[in-house]
């Protein structure tokens, strides 16, 4: 009976905590005992309350005002959880004339000392402001006296003159015990609400209608014998739409290795402004369809007008392509010219910041400046080029018609049946070799007259590495090797980006394939600065761990330092896809001279492993001929994304590779048998 009574008390207590209206400042001793449910171990922190309310008002003086009220209460469980004691709030400031404002901050840290809740308020001196760009200001504060076991709480308002509503995040990396979201939209603004289709947690929303009042004042002046001014006011009702959502025990979004940007899987409410009706009958349409989105962006002076610029580069362009015959040659030449001419200033943007003419003349610009210039020059050269809107990996994936969902632009070229994607912001990009930050599912190609379509951003062809190794045993039973590598596309890009400006000796850690005991010398490269050519690397080395002498026999790793020694995929199951960035193909050939006085006793058997009906293969062969052992390992993976339902079979496929690479060639001395 006592057992059941205890369960009943705990259940009633839980209901009481969930149902109470958690007001700011009313932290009690029970808050320090709250824990996440349905977890194997307690997380770094627990969000006791996440409250976000959005309201709109209209006045004659200030026009439209959006007020976003935030209230959060968080219990810190360990040192890692202290990251939640620092808060950063971004504000859109544009040119300062219509800036968002940070208002009414209240914040405090609570600690339970000898059974009593002690509070320490955040002072104004602990709040900092930084303009990170000409359009973005960040407010930051760190909670005072926060430590393991503390409860922190803050509330503030963001006052915005814009009708655009930022996404509402419903899921953190730690659990949320109580969530309360409320929005009141004015009917004159039409919004479309979406949920992240990749998220595991989907909210259940309540919709209602309501009214709000708007008071309009007016004055009238008479000029009879005496000048008098009379004032009057009228009150109008504006229709509203009320959106509400409350829930309990929102699960944490747990990070997984090699999953890409976890925000792509985060539960959130995405609100897109579709249209607005002005008080005097005007109508504006923003993002109802992709055609509307494309037309609006193309109509911007910082986008469409930039594509029609030409006069300032025509002489350079004519000299650049006058002796070139094919469109591919011209495309490569123009890409390399823009890469040299205009350096990226580090800022993203689908719109030009300085304008392509100023960027060209000053030699610096944002992504929009550079890649819109690239499109303009390509078109001027008679090449069929179009801009492609992109959302970078750290910006999420735009699943629905949106202008704000894109933060980047690249170039697309159609040359007969051949298609090229280009980005001139980095030194070592090439045709269809984009920066990894850009390779985020698909982009939206903007054509003439606002037409648009999706195009894939990920490469269809594999990045390849061919490694040829010749090895000879030395007197210490180590293997002296001569290595030649040939790398293409992204495998070449990675090395070029990392080592093009450094000494060749800095490459050693990348060339030894994780074998830190390997000694490397005589490194040489070819085509390091020719981005559209294969990168060739050669070096000499000594593999000290390739063979082990046991009882007079040599146990040799056939692939030497190129063997896969460890399976990097530790998780048995995954909730999110495994993102490998691009398809890859590697071929490793090892020709190892059998040392004098030894013969082969046993060799690994040749095998072929297949993943998912041939999407991945690993072929391993070992042969002996003319005093040499030749080992060839071919690995091909034709996809870059492993879905959770396929992960277990992919992991087993890779485990089989590692186990095969670990098998040994056994050499015994001539005349000596078991």
C-alpha positions as CSV (number, residue, x, y, z in Angstrom):
1,X,0.0,0.0,0.0
2,X,2.9,2.4,0.9
3,X,4.4,1.7,-2.6
4,X,1.3,2.6,-4.4
5,X,0.7,5.7,-2.3
6,X,4.2,7.0,-3.1
7,X,3.6,6.5,-6.8
8,X,0.3,8.4,-6.5
9,X,2.0,11.3,-4.6
10,X,4.7,11.6,-7.3
11,X,2.1,11.5,-10.1
12,X,0.0,14.2,-8.4
13,X,3.1,16.3,-7.8
14,X,4.1,16.0,-11.5
15,X,0.6,17.0,-12.6
16,X,0.7,20.0,-10.3
17,X,4.1,21.2,-11.7
18,X,3.0,20.8,-15.3
19,X,-0.3,22.6,-14.8
20,X,0.9,25.6,-12.8
21,X,1.3,28.9,-14.5
22,X,5.1,29.5,-14.1
23,X,5.5,33.2,-13.5
24,X,8.8,35.0,-13.6
25,X,10.5,35.2,-10.2
26,X,8.5,32.4,-8.6
27,X,11.3,29.8,-8.3
28,X,10.7,27.4,-5.5
29,X,12.7,24.5,-3.9
30,X,10.8,22.0,-6.0
31,X,12.4,23.5,-9.2
32,X,15.7,22.1,-8.0
33,X,14.4,18.5,-7.9
34,X,12.9,18.4,-11.4
35,X,14.3,15.9,-13.8
36,X,13.8,14.9,-17.4
37,X,11.5,11.9,-18.1
38,X,12.1,8.9,-20.4
39,X,15.9,9.3,-20.4
40,X,18.6,6.8,-19.6
41,X,20.8,9.4,-17.9
42,X,20.1,13.0,-16.8
43,X,21.1,15.6,-19.5
44,X,23.5,18.5,-19.0
45,X,20.5,20.8,-18.3
46,X,16.7,20.7,-18.2
47,X,14.5,23.5,-19.5
48,X,11.8,23.8,-16.9
49,X,9.9,26.3,-19.0
50,X,10.2,27.7,-22.5
51,X,7.6,30.4,-23.1
52,X,7.3,32.5,-26.3
53,X,4.5,34.8,-27.1
54,X,4.1,37.0,-30.2
55,X,1.7,39.9,-30.5
56,X,1.1,42.7,-33.0
57,X,-0.2,46.2,-32.5
58,X,-0.7,49.2,-34.8
59,X,-0.6,52.9,-33.9
60,X,-0.6,56.1,-35.9
61,X,2.7,57.2,-34.5
62,X,4.9,54.1,-34.9
63,X,2.9,52.0,-37.3
64,X,3.2,48.2,-37.0
65,X,4.9,46.8,-34.0
66,X,5.6,43.1,-33.4
67,X,6.4,42.2,-29.7
68,X,8.1,38.9,-29.0
69,X,8.1,38.0,-25.3
70,X,10.6,35.3,-24.2
71,X,10.6,33.6,-20.7
72,X,12.9,30.6,-20.0
73,X,13.7,28.8,-16.8
74,X,16.5,26.3,-16.9
75,X,18.1,23.9,-14.3
76,X,21.8,23.2,-14.8
77,X,22.8,19.7,-14.0
78,X,26.6,19.7,-14.7
79,X,29.5,21.7,-15.9
80,X,28.6,21.3,-19.6
81,X,25.1,22.6,-18.8
82,X,26.7,26.0,-17.8
83,X,26.7,26.8,-21.6
84,X,23.0,27.6,-21.1
85,X,23.9,30.3,-18.6
86,X,25.0,32.5,-21.5
87,X,22.4,33.8,-23.8
88,X,22.8,35.6,-27.2
89,X,19.9,37.4,-28.8
90,X,20.3,38.5,-32.5
91,X,18.5,41.7,-33.6
92,X,18.0,42.9,-37.1
93,X,19.0,46.6,-37.3
94,X,19.2,47.2,-41.1
95,X,20.5,50.7,-41.6
96,X,19.3,51.8,-38.1
97,X,16.1,53.5,-39.4
98,X,14.0,50.5,-38.7
99,X,15.8,48.5,-36.0
100,X,14.6,45.8,-33.7
101,X,14.9,46.7,-30.0
102,X,15.8,44.6,-27.0
103,X,13.6,45.6,-24.0
104,X,12.5,44.8,-20.4
105,X,15.2,42.3,-19.5
106,X,14.9,40.6,-16.1
107,X,17.2,37.8,-15.2
108,X,18.4,36.0,-12.1
109,X,20.2,33.0,-10.9
110,X,18.8,30.9,-8.0
111,X,20.7,28.5,-5.7
112,X,19.3,26.3,-3.0
113,X,21.4,26.9,0.1
114,X,20.5,25.0,3.4
115,X,17.0,24.5,2.0
116,X,16.4,28.2,1.2
117,X,16.2,29.6,-2.3
118,X,18.7,32.4,-2.8
119,X,18.4,34.8,-5.8
120,X,21.1,36.9,-7.5
121,X,19.9,39.3,-10.1
122,X,21.7,40.1,-13.4
123,X,23.0,43.7,-13.4
124,X,22.8,46.0,-16.4
125,X,26.6,46.0,-16.5
126,X,26.4,42.3,-17.3
127,X,24.6,42.9,-20.6
128,X,26.7,43.5,-23.7
129,X,25.9,44.7,-27.2
130,X,27.9,44.1,-30.4
131,X,27.3,45.0,-34.0
132,X,28.5,41.9,-35.9
133,X,27.6,43.4,-39.3
134,X,25.8,46.4,-40.7
135,X,22.5,44.5,-40.4
136,X,23.0,42.4,-37.3
137,X,23.4,43.4,-33.6
138,X,23.8,40.7,-30.9
139,X,22.8,41.2,-27.3
140,X,24.5,38.8,-24.9
141,X,24.5,38.2,-21.1
142,X,25.8,35.6,-18.8
143,X,23.9,34.7,-15.6
144,X,25.7,35.6,-12.4
145,X,26.8,33.0,-9.8
146,X,25.6,30.1,-12.1
147,X,27.0,26.7,-11.2
148,X,26.0,23.1,-11.2
149,X,22.7,22.7,-9.5
150,X,21.6,26.3,-10.2
151,X,18.3,27.4,-11.7
152,X,18.5,30.3,-14.1
153,X,15.6,32.4,-15.3
154,X,15.3,35.3,-17.7
155,X,12.5,37.2,-19.6
156,X,12.8,39.9,-22.2
157,X,11.0,41.4,-25.2
158,X,12.1,42.0,-28.8
159,X,10.2,44.9,-30.3
160,X,10.2,44.8,-34.1
161,X,8.8,47.1,-36.8
162,X,8.6,44.1,-39.2
163,X,5.7,41.8,-40.0
164,X,8.1,38.9,-40.7
165,X,8.1,36.4,-37.8
166,X,11.3,34.4,-37.0
167,X,11.0,30.6,-36.7
168,X,10.0,29.3,-33.3
169,X,12.4,26.7,-32.0
170,X,10.6,23.8,-30.2
171,X,13.5,21.5,-29.4
172,X,16.9,22.0,-27.7
173,X,19.8,19.7,-27.2
174,X,18.3,19.1,-23.7
175,X,14.7,18.2,-22.7
176,X,12.0,20.8,-22.3
177,X,9.6,20.0,-19.4
178,X,7.0,22.7,-20.3
179,X,6.5,24.7,-23.5
180,X,4.0,27.5,-24.1
181,X,3.8,29.2,-27.5
182,X,1.2,31.8,-28.4
183,X,0.9,34.0,-31.5
184,X,-1.7,36.6,-32.4
185,X,-1.7,37.5,-36.1
186,X,-3.5,40.5,-37.6
187,X,-5.8,39.4,-40.4
188,X,-4.3,42.0,-42.8
189,X,-1.1,39.9,-42.8
190,X,-1.4,36.4,-44.3
191,X,1.1,33.8,-43.0
192,X,1.7,30.2,-43.9
193,X,2.9,27.9,-41.1
194,X,5.1,24.8,-41.6
195,X,6.9,22.3,-39.5
196,X,10.2,20.8,-40.2
197,X,9.4,17.5,-42.1
198,X,12.7,15.9,-40.9
199,X,11.9,16.4,-37.2
200,X,10.8,13.5,-35.1
201,X,8.7,15.7,-32.8
202,X,5.7,17.5,-34.4
203,X,3.5,19.9,-32.3
204,X,-0.3,19.9,-32.1
205,X,-1.5,23.5,-32.7
206,X,-4.8,25.1,-31.7
207,X,-6.3,27.8,-33.9
208,X,-8.8,30.4,-32.9
209,X,-10.0,33.8,-34.0
210,X,-10.2,37.1,-32.0
211,X,-10.4,40.9,-32.2
212,X,-8.0,43.7,-31.3
213,X,-8.7,47.4,-31.1
214,X,-7.0,50.2,-33.1
215,X,-7.5,53.8,-32.2
216,X,-7.2,56.4,-35.0
217,X,-6.9,60.1,-34.0
218,X,-7.7,63.1,-36.3
219,X,-7.8,66.9,-36.0
220,X,-9.8,69.6,-37.8
221,X,-9.0,73.3,-37.8
222,X,-11.6,76.0,-38.6
223,X,-10.7,79.5,-39.9
224,X,-13.8,81.5,-39.2
225,X,-13.4,84.6,-37.1
226,X,-11.5,82.7,-34.5
227,X,-9.0,79.9,-35.3
228,X,-10.0,76.7,-33.5
229,X,-8.7,73.1,-33.7
230,X,-10.9,70.2,-32.7
231,X,-9.6,66.7,-32.0
232,X,-11.4,63.4,-32.4
233,X,-10.6,59.7,-32.3
234,X,-12.2,56.6,-33.6
235,X,-11.8,53.0,-32.5
236,X,-11.7,50.2,-35.0
237,X,-11.8,46.4,-34.4
238,X,-9.2,44.4,-36.3
239,X,-9.7,40.7,-36.8
240,X,-6.9,38.4,-35.5
241,X,-5.9,34.8,-35.7
242,X,-4.7,33.1,-32.5
243,X,-2.3,30.2,-32.6
244,X,-1.6,28.4,-29.3
245,X,0.5,25.4,-28.4
246,X,1.3,23.9,-25.0
247,X,3.0,20.6,-24.3
248,X,5.1,18.7,-21.8
249,X,8.3,16.7,-21.9
250,X,9.7,17.7,-25.3
251,X,12.5,15.2,-26.0
252,X,16.1,16.5,-26.6
253,X,17.6,16.6,-30.0
254,X,20.6,14.4,-29.4
255,X,23.6,15.2,-31.6
256,X,25.0,12.3,-33.6
257,X,28.5,12.2,-35.3
258,X,28.6,12.9,-39.0
259,X,24.9,14.0,-39.1
260,X,25.6,17.3,-40.7
261,X,23.8,20.3,-39.3
262,X,21.5,19.1,-36.5
263,X,19.2,22.1,-37.1
264,X,18.0,20.2,-40.2
265,X,16.3,17.8,-37.8
266,X,15.2,20.2,-35.1
267,X,11.5,20.6,-34.4
268,X,10.4,24.2,-35.1
269,X,7.5,26.2,-36.3
270,X,8.4,28.0,-39.6
271,X,6.2,31.1,-40.3
272,X,6.4,32.6,-43.8
273,X,4.8,35.9,-44.6
274,X,2.6,35.3,-47.7
275,X,0.9,38.6,-48.4
276,X,-0.3,41.9,-46.7
277,X,-3.3,44.2,-47.3
278,X,-2.8,47.9,-46.7
279,X,-5.4,50.0,-44.9
280,X,-6.2,51.8,-48.1
281,X,-6.6,48.7,-50.2
282,X,-3.0,48.0,-51.4
283,X,-2.0,44.4,-51.7
284,X,1.5,42.9,-51.6
285,X,2.4,39.3,-52.3
286,X,5.7,37.8,-50.9
287,X,6.1,34.0,-50.7
288,X,2.8,32.3,-51.7
289,X,4.5,30.3,-54.5
290,X,8.0,29.7,-55.8
291,X,7.2,31.9,-58.8
292,X,6.3,34.8,-56.5
293,X,9.5,34.2,-54.5
294,X,11.6,34.1,-57.6
295,X,10.0,37.2,-59.2
296,X,10.5,39.2,-56.0
297,X,14.1,38.3,-55.6
298,X,14.8,38.8,-59.3
299,X,13.2,42.2,-59.1
300,X,15.5,43.4,-56.4
301,X,18.1,46.0,-57.4
302,X,20.7,44.0,-55.4
303,X,20.0,40.9,-57.4
304,X,18.3,41.2,-60.8
305,X,19.9,44.6,-61.7
306,X,23.3,43.2,-60.8
307,X,22.9,40.5,-63.5
308,X,22.5,43.1,-66.2
309,X,25.7,44.9,-65.3
310,X,28.4,44.7,-67.9
311,X,30.2,47.9,-69.1
312,X,33.0,47.9,-66.5
313,X,34.3,44.3,-67.3
314,X,33.8,44.0,-71.1
315,X,37.4,44.8,-72.0
316,X,38.8,42.3,-69.5
317,X,36.3,39.7,-70.7
318,X,37.1,40.1,-74.3
319,X,40.8,39.7,-73.7
320,X,40.2,36.7,-71.5
321,X,38.2,34.5,-73.9
322,X,39.3,35.7,-77.4
323,X,41.4,32.6,-78.1
324,X,39.2,30.1,-76.3
325,X,37.0,27.8,-78.4
326,X,34.6,25.9,-76.2
327,X,32.1,27.1,-73.6
328,X,33.8,24.9,-71.0
329,X,37.1,26.6,-71.6
330,X,35.5,30.0,-71.4
331,X,33.6,29.0,-68.2
332,X,36.8,27.8,-66.5
333,X,38.6,30.9,-67.5
334,X,35.9,33.3,-66.3
335,X,35.6,31.4,-63.0
336,X,39.4,31.6,-62.4
337,X,39.4,35.3,-63.3
338,X,36.7,36.2,-60.8
339,X,38.4,34.1,-58.1
340,X,41.6,36.2,-58.6
341,X,39.9,39.5,-59.2
342,X,37.4,39.7,-56.3
343,X,38.3,38.3,-52.8
344,X,35.5,37.1,-50.5
345,X,35.1,39.3,-47.4
346,X,33.7,36.4,-45.4
347,X,30.0,37.5,-45.5
348,X,27.2,35.3,-47.0
349,X,24.2,36.8,-48.8
350,X,22.1,36.1,-51.9
351,X,22.0,39.8,-52.5
352,X,25.0,42.0,-53.5
353,X,26.2,44.1,-50.6
354,X,28.5,46.5,-52.5
355,X,27.2,45.9,-56.0
356,X,29.1,43.9,-58.6
357,X,30.7,47.0,-60.1
358,X,32.2,48.3,-56.9
359,X,33.2,44.7,-55.9
360,X,35.0,44.4,-59.3
361,X,36.8,47.7,-58.9
362,X,37.6,47.4,-55.2
363,X,38.6,43.7,-55.3
364,X,36.4,42.6,-52.4
365,X,32.7,41.6,-51.9
366,X,30.3,39.3,-50.2
367,X,29.0,36.0,-51.8
368,X,26.3,37.9,-53.7
369,X,28.7,40.4,-55.1
370,X,31.1,37.7,-56.3
371,X,28.8,35.1,-57.7
372,X,26.3,37.5,-59.3
373,X,29.3,39.1,-61.0
374,X,30.3,35.6,-62.2
375,X,26.8,35.0,-63.7
376,X,26.8,38.4,-65.4
377,X,30.2,37.8,-67.0
378,X,29.3,34.3,-68.2
379,X,26.1,35.6,-69.8
380,X,28.0,38.4,-71.4
381,X,30.3,35.8,-72.9
382,X,27.3,34.1,-74.6
383,X,27.2,31.3,-72.0
384,X,23.8,30.1,-70.6
385,X,24.3,31.0,-66.9
386,X,21.8,31.5,-64.1
387,X,21.9,32.2,-60.4
388,X,21.0,29.5,-57.9
389,X,19.7,30.3,-54.5
390,X,21.2,28.2,-51.7
391,X,20.8,27.7,-48.0
392,X,24.1,26.8,-46.5
393,X,24.5,23.8,-44.2
394,X,24.4,25.9,-41.1
395,X,21.2,27.7,-42.3
396,X,18.9,24.7,-42.6
397,X,16.9,23.5,-45.5
398,X,14.0,25.5,-47.1
399,X,11.3,23.0,-47.8
400,X,8.6,25.6,-48.6
401,X,8.3,28.8,-50.7
402,X,10.5,31.3,-48.9
403,X,12.6,34.4,-49.5
404,X,14.3,34.4,-46.1
405,X,15.3,30.7,-46.2
406,X,18.2,31.3,-48.6
407,X,21.4,33.0,-47.5
408,X,23.7,32.2,-50.5
409,X,23.9,32.3,-54.3
410,X,26.0,30.3,-56.7
411,X,26.2,30.1,-60.6
412,X,24.7,27.4,-62.9
413,X,25.9,26.8,-66.5
414,X,24.1,24.8,-69.1
415,X,26.4,23.8,-71.9
416,X,24.5,21.4,-74.1
417,X,24.0,18.2,-72.1
418,X,26.6,19.3,-69.6
419,X,25.8,21.1,-66.4
420,X,28.3,23.0,-64.2
421,X,27.8,24.5,-60.7
422,X,30.3,27.3,-59.8
423,X,31.3,29.3,-56.8
424,X,34.1,31.9,-57.1
425,X,34.4,32.7,-53.4
426,X,37.2,30.3,-52.6
427,X,40.6,29.9,-54.2
428,X,40.5,26.2,-55.1
429,X,36.9,25.5,-56.2
430,X,36.4,24.3,-59.8
431,X,33.6,23.2,-62.1
432,X,31.2,21.1,-60.0
433,X,33.5,21.4,-57.0
434,X,31.7,23.7,-54.6
435,X,32.7,24.6,-51.0
436,X,31.3,22.0,-48.6
437,X,29.2,24.6,-46.8
438,X,27.1,25.0,-50.0
439,X,26.3,21.3,-50.5
440,X,23.0,21.3,-48.7
441,X,20.5,19.1,-50.6
442,X,19.3,21.3,-53.4
443,X,19.2,24.9,-54.7
444,X,16.6,27.0,-56.5
445,X,17.6,28.0,-60.0
446,X,16.2,31.5,-60.9
447,X,15.5,31.8,-64.6
448,X,14.2,34.7,-66.7
449,X,10.7,36.1,-65.9
450,X,10.8,34.7,-62.4
451,X,10.7,31.0,-63.4
452,X,12.5,28.7,-61.1
453,X,13.2,25.0,-60.4
454,X,15.1,22.8,-58.0
455,X,18.5,21.5,-58.9
456,X,20.6,19.0,-56.9
457,X,23.8,20.4,-55.2
458,X,25.5,17.2,-54.4
459,X,27.9,15.7,-57.0
460,X,26.8,12.7,-59.0
461,X,30.4,11.7,-59.7
462,X,32.7,10.2,-57.2
463,X,35.8,11.9,-55.8
464,X,38.7,9.5,-56.4
465,X,42.0,8.6,-54.9
466,X,44.4,6.1,-56.4
467,X,47.4,5.1,-54.2
468,X,50.3,3.1,-55.6
469,X,52.8,1.8,-53.0
470,X,56.1,-0.1,-53.7
471,X,57.5,-1.7,-50.5
472,X,60.8,-3.4,-49.5
473,X,61.7,-4.8,-46.1
474,X,64.7,-3.4,-44.4
475,X,67.0,-5.0,-41.9
476,X,64.8,-4.1,-39.0
477,X,61.7,-5.8,-40.6
478,X,60.2,-2.4,-41.3
479,X,59.0,-1.6,-44.8
480,X,60.5,1.2,-46.8
481,X,57.9,2.5,-49.2
482,X,57.6,4.8,-52.2
483,X,54.1,6.2,-52.5
484,X,52.2,7.9,-55.3
485,X,48.8,9.4,-55.0
486,X,46.3,10.8,-57.5
487,X,43.3,12.7,-56.1
488,X,40.4,14.4,-57.8
489,X,37.5,16.7,-57.0
490,X,36.8,17.0,-53.2
491,X,39.6,14.8,-52.1
492,X,42.0,17.1,-54.0
493,X,40.1,20.2,-52.8
494,X,40.6,19.2,-49.1
495,X,44.4,18.9,-49.5
496,X,44.7,22.1,-51.6
497,X,42.7,24.2,-49.1
498,X,44.7,22.9,-46.2
499,X,48.2,22.9,-47.5
500,X,48.5,25.1,-50.6
501,X,50.0,28.0,-48.5
502,X,52.1,25.9,-46.1
503,X,55.3,23.9,-46.3
504,X,55.0,20.4,-47.8
505,X,56.2,18.9,-44.5
506,X,52.9,20.0,-43.0
507,X,51.2,17.4,-45.1
508,X,52.8,14.5,-43.2
509,X,49.9,14.0,-40.8
510,X,47.5,13.6,-43.8
511,X,49.7,11.3,-45.8
512,X,50.5,8.8,-43.1
513,X,46.8,7.7,-42.9
514,X,46.8,7.9,-39.1
515,X,50.1,6.0,-38.6
516,X,52.0,8.5,-36.4
517,X,55.0,6.2,-36.3
518,X,55.5,6.4,-40.0
519,X,58.5,8.4,-41.2
520,X,57.9,10.5,-44.3
521,X,60.4,12.3,-46.6
522,X,60.8,13.7,-50.1
523,X,57.2,15.0,-50.5
524,X,56.5,16.3,-53.9
525,X,53.3,17.6,-55.5
526,X,52.0,18.5,-59.0
527,X,49.0,20.6,-59.9
528,X,48.6,22.1,-56.4
529,X,47.5,25.4,-58.0
530,X,45.6,23.9,-61.0
531,X,42.2,23.4,-59.5
532,X,40.6,21.6,-62.4
533,X,43.4,19.0,-62.7
534,X,44.1,15.9,-60.6
535,X,46.4,16.6,-57.6
536,X,49.5,14.4,-57.7
537,X,51.4,13.7,-54.5
538,X,54.5,11.4,-54.0
539,X,56.7,10.7,-51.1
540,X,59.0,8.2,-49.5
541,X,58.5,6.7,-46.1
542,X,59.2,3.9,-43.6
543,X,56.3,1.9,-42.2
544,X,57.5,0.8,-38.8
545,X,54.3,-1.1,-37.8
546,X,53.7,-3.1,-40.9
547,X,55.1,-6.4,-39.7
548,X,55.6,-8.3,-36.5
549,X,58.1,-11.1,-36.0
550,X,56.6,-13.9,-33.9
551,X,58.5,-17.2,-33.6
552,X,60.6,-16.4,-36.6
553,X,57.6,-15.7,-38.8
554,X,56.6,-12.3,-40.2
555,X,53.0,-11.4,-39.8
556,X,52.4,-8.6,-42.4
557,X,49.5,-6.2,-42.9
558,X,49.0,-6.4,-46.7
559,X,47.8,-2.7,-47.1
560,X,50.6,-1.4,-44.8
561,X,49.7,2.1,-43.4
562,X,46.6,2.3,-45.7
563,X,44.7,-0.4,-43.9
564,X,41.4,0.6,-42.2
565,X,42.3,-0.1,-38.6
566,X,39.2,1.1,-36.8
567,X,35.5,1.4,-37.6
568,X,34.6,5.1,-37.1
569,X,30.9,4.3,-36.9
570,X,30.5,3.5,-33.2
571,X,26.7,4.0,-32.8
572,X,24.8,0.7,-33.2
573,X,21.7,2.6,-34.3
574,X,21.0,6.2,-35.5
575,X,18.0,8.5,-35.5
576,X,19.4,10.8,-38.2
577,X,21.1,10.2,-41.5
578,X,24.9,9.7,-41.8
579,X,26.3,12.6,-43.9
580,X,29.5,11.6,-45.7
581,X,29.5,14.8,-47.8
582,X,30.2,13.3,-51.3
583,X,30.5,10.0,-53.1
584,X,34.0,8.5,-53.0
585,X,36.1,5.9,-54.8
586,X,39.5,4.7,-53.6
587,X,41.9,2.2,-55.1
588,X,45.0,1.1,-53.2
589,X,47.7,-1.0,-54.8
590,X,50.5,-2.4,-52.7
591,X,53.4,-4.3,-54.3
592,X,55.5,-5.7,-51.5
593,X,58.8,-7.5,-52.2
594,X,59.1,-10.8,-50.3
595,X,62.3,-10.5,-48.2
596,X,65.2,-12.8,-49.0
597,X,65.1,-16.1,-47.2
598,X,61.3,-16.0,-46.7
599,X,58.3,-17.6,-48.5
600,X,54.6,-17.1,-48.2
601,X,52.9,-19.5,-45.8
602,X,49.4,-18.1,-45.9
603,X,47.6,-15.1,-47.4
604,X,44.2,-13.6,-46.9
605,X,41.5,-14.8,-49.3
606,X,40.2,-12.5,-52.0
607,X,36.7,-11.2,-51.3
608,X,34.0,-8.7,-52.4
609,X,31.6,-7.1,-50.0
610,X,28.5,-5.4,-51.2
611,X,26.3,-2.8,-49.5
612,X,22.7,-2.1,-50.4
613,X,22.5,-3.7,-53.9
614,X,25.8,-2.3,-55.1
615,X,25.5,1.3,-53.8
616,X,28.8,0.4,-52.0
617,X,31.4,-2.2,-52.7
618,X,34.7,-3.3,-51.3
619,X,36.9,-5.6,-53.4
620,X,40.0,-7.1,-51.9
621,X,42.5,-9.3,-53.7
622,X,45.9,-10.7,-52.8
623,X,48.3,-12.4,-55.3
624,X,51.9,-13.7,-55.2
625,X,54.0,-13.6,-58.3
626,X,57.7,-13.3,-59.2
627,X,58.8,-12.7,-55.6
628,X,56.2,-9.9,-54.9
629,X,52.9,-9.9,-53.1
630,X,50.3,-7.6,-54.8
631,X,47.4,-6.4,-52.8
632,X,44.6,-4.4,-54.4
633,X,41.7,-2.8,-52.4
634,X,38.9,-1.1,-54.3
635,X,36.3,0.9,-52.3
636,X,33.3,2.5,-54.0
637,X,30.5,4.4,-52.4
638,X,28.1,5.9,-54.9
639,X,26.0,7.8,-52.3
640,X,26.8,10.4,-49.6
641,X,23.8,10.0,-47.3
642,X,23.1,6.9,-45.3
643,X,19.5,6.9,-44.0
644,X,18.9,5.6,-40.5
645,X,17.1,2.5,-41.8
646,X,20.2,1.5,-43.8
647,X,22.8,2.5,-41.2
648,X,23.0,-0.9,-39.5
649,X,23.8,-2.7,-42.7
650,X,26.3,0.0,-43.7
651,X,28.0,-0.3,-40.4
652,X,28.3,-4.1,-40.8
653,X,29.7,-3.5,-44.3
654,X,32.4,-1.2,-42.9
655,X,33.1,-3.7,-40.0
656,X,33.7,-6.4,-42.6
657,X,36.2,-4.1,-44.4
658,X,38.1,-3.4,-41.2
659,X,38.2,-7.0,-40.3
660,X,39.5,-7.9,-43.7
661,X,42.2,-5.3,-43.7
662,X,43.4,-6.7,-40.3
663,X,44.1,-10.1,-41.7
664,X,47.8,-10.9,-42.1
665,X,50.2,-12.4,-44.7
666,X,52.4,-14.9,-42.9
667,X,55.9,-15.3,-44.2
668,X,58.2,-18.1,-43.0
669,X,61.8,-18.7,-43.5
670,X,62.8,-21.0,-46.3
671,X,63.3,-24.6,-45.0
672,X,61.5,-23.9,-41.8
673,X,58.1,-25.5,-41.5
674,X,55.6,-26.0,-38.7
